[in-house]
Amino acid sequence: MSRIVTAGLVFALGAAMALPAAPAHAEEGTPPLPDTSWSFSGPFGTYNRAALQRGFQVYNEVCSACHSMKYVAFRNLAAIGLTPEQLKAIAASKTVPGAPDAEGNPTTRPGMPSDYFPSPFANENAARAANNGAVPPDQSSLANAREGGASYIYALVGLGYVDPPAGFKVPDGSYYNTYFPGHKIHMPPPLSDGAVTYADGTKATVPQMAHDVATFLEWTSNPEMEQRKHLGIRVVGFLALMTWVTYKVKKHIWADVEH
């Protein structure tokens, strides 16, 4: 019971002390993050399943060429609304390490739903060689690892790639990005209008794809968020009920004394 009460108190304090969303603290020389609307914000927020599925499509067709997602299993995607048949097809489209052959040589095989997303590179050196010396970060918990979370990811890939101001020198192999600290980023612009074709007919503009993939990466970082909020709401309700019962009992016990 003590764990539940503690969780409820944390939730209640967080909800009571929450202030209107403000742009995250900007690194020196970078603008504040845009005020972006997210379905998962606030104590009652939930993930938009359609956005999650579109965001996964962006990751799978664009981001996975460079970024791993090694802490997410294919079967985990059932939580964003994909069917068992879709999970099997997605897993089978990936190549994962298999059991060694009779001579001990490494083998590969098609993925299964229980497998985790494979890395696009054999090792860190291969990743550096393919990306101008930089290792693309794993995206399993990227939203938690960056100040601003989903808003930062959205701003970086959806709004940040613009022409550098006059006099700003961008080294060869780097690109100017408004929201990246120092503005010099090795990653080329990952998105372009129409880079994917959404199954639900949504127009795949750069801001739309950035918003969707940021939503998806928020989910990969916090897949238990909805359950955590639901538990918090139940605990706060329980605490409110117990407060009312305690008050009524106190009034009953002290009624004769007060009179």
C-alpha positions, 0 to 999 in steps of 0.5 A, spaced: 500 500 500 505 504 501 508 504 494 501 506 491 500 511 496 507 514 494 506 514 487 499 517 488 502 523 492 508 524 486 502 524 481 498 529 485 504 533 487 506 533 479 499 535 477 498 540 482 505 544 481 504 543 473 505 550 470 503 551 463 507 548 458 513 553 456 519 552 451 525 548 454 531 552 456 535 553 450 542 552 449 546 558 448 545 561 441 539 556 439 532 559 439 527 556 444 523 550 442 516 551 439 510 551 443 508 544 440 501 540 441 502 533 444 496 528 445 500 525 451 501 532 454 498 533 461 496 528 467 490 525 462 494 525 456 494 519 451 498 517 445 495 518 438 495 511 435 494 513 428 500 518 429 504 512 433 503 508 427 505 514 422 511 515 426 513 508 426 513 508 418 517 514 418 522 511 423 522 504 419 523 507 412 527 513 413 531 513 420 532 506 421 537 506 415 542 510 420 539 509 427 538 503 431 532 501 436 536 496 440 531 496 446 525 495 442 522 488 440 518 487 434 512 485 438 512 491 442 509 494 436 502 491 438 501 497 443 501 502 438 495 498 434 499 493 429 496 486 428 500 480 429 500 479 422 503 486 421 508 484 426 510 478 423 511 481 416 515 487 419 520 482 423 521 478 417 523 484 413 529 485 417 535 480 418 538 479 425 543 474 427 542 467 427 545 461 431 552 459 429 553 454 423 556 447 424 563 450 423 562 456 428 561 461 423 556 467 424 549 466 420 543 471 419 536 469 419 529 473 418 527 476 424 521 474 428 516 478 433 520 476 439 527 479 436 529 486 437 530 491 432 537 490 429 542 495 428 544 498 421 551 497 422 556 492 424 559 496 429 561 503 432 567 503 427 562 502 421 557 507 423 563 512 424 565 511 417 558 512 414 557 518 418 563 523 417 566 520 424 559 521 428 555 515 431 548 516 430 544 515 437 540 509 438 533 512 438 530 507 443 530 512 449 532 518 445 526 523 447 528 522 454 536 523 453 534 530 450 532 536 453 525 538 451 524 531 449 519 530 443 519 538 442 526 538 441 526 532 436 520 535 432 524 542 432 531 539 430 528 534 424 522 538 422 524 546 423 531 546 424 534 545 417 535 552 414 540 556 410 545 558 415 546 566 416 551 570 413 558 569 415 556 563 418 561 557 416 559 550 416 565 545 415 564 540 410 561 534 412 556 538 416 549 541 416 546 548 419 541 546 424 537 552 428 536 547 434 542 543 434 547 546 439 553 550 435 548 549 429 553 544 426 550 537 425 553 531 421 546 528 420 544 531 413 536 533 413 533 526 414 526 528 411 523 531 405 516 532 403 513 526 400 519 521 403 513 516 405 506 515 403 502 514 409 497 509 409 491 513 412 492 518 406 495 524 411 499 528 407 507 527 408 510 534 409 516 535 413 513 538 419 507 532 419 513 527 419 517 530 424 511 531 429 509 523 427 516 520 428 517 525 435 511 522 437 513 515 436 520 516 439 516 519 445 513 512 446 519 508 445 522 512 451 516 512 455 511 506 453 508 505 460 506 512 460 499 511 459 499 506 465 502 510 469 498 516 469 492 511 469 494 508 476 496 515 478 489 517 477 486 511 481 490 513 487 489 520 487 481 518 487 483 513 492 486 518 497 480 523 495 475 518 498 480 516 504 480 524 506 472 524 505 472 518 510 477 520 515 473 527 515 466 524 516 469 519 522 472 525 525 466 529 525 462 523 528 467 521 533 468 529 536 460 530 535 459 529 542 465 533 545 463 539 540 456 539 543 
